[in-house]
Amino acid sequence: LSPSPKALGEGELKRERGMDERLWRWAEAFEAWLDKRERDTNRKMRSIAHCAWQDFLRFRAQEPWKMSEQDVLDWVEDLVKRGLRPSTINQRLTALSMFYRYCQEQQIEKEEIIDPAGEVPRLKERKYENAYYLSLEELRAFLKAIDRELSLIHISEPTRPY
């Protein structure tokens, strides 16, 4: 009968299963960073950051300290090919960069940690590119549908007894 995860502590169980000490530090830092993201922003931002990191690691399966700017550029190219919008890609790049900066601040490595996403140019976003604009005919029909007789001036409250 093996001890429960709570008895040993989750970290001890993972170490027993052979997780490298360096990788363990990065994993702990990632969990701490996600918790901080949720506290500082909200659960959605935590989820976005988590998904970005998972997607990046699936794309380039190697240790985080070995990632390069070229790895990130290749990932961005893949995201574009998958049809993600520039704003989504930029959001993911920012999340990656923030995690590397967090690791640097927390000094999880003895040497300086290089942020492979830090210098990657963000994609140009075109605001309202998917917006639907009314034609002149639709705009006229819309304005015609407004009841011009009914306004706040014409509405009076019923007299209330005092």
Disulfide bonds with the S-S distance in Angstrom:
none
